[in-house]
Amino acid sequence: MLRVEEIPLNQIRRPLPRQTDSTKVAALMESIQAEGLREPIDVLEVEGQYYGFSGCHRYEAHQRLGKETIRCRIRRAPRAVLQKHLA
């Protein structure tokens, strides 16, 4: 079951390090300022905690813009699914 909500950035754990392209982040910052976020990022909700594994450029753009929340497509999952993402 999916739902879309604004989630505070500081509540999204990003357990895997990602490299971002600063040019892409800058372009997204401009787009987000002009139009808002077009596509929510995907997060897993496991035992009340949010985990992000994709959307790293959109996430970083929100951070750099000083935004407190980001629109997320949330999928509730058991811990076993989280473990597969971390493997």
Secondary structure, 3 states (H helix, E strand, C coil): CEEEEEEEHHHEECCCCCCCCHHHHHHHHHHHHHHCCCCCEEEEEECCEEEECCCHHHHHHHHHCCCCEEEEEEEECCHHHHHHHHC
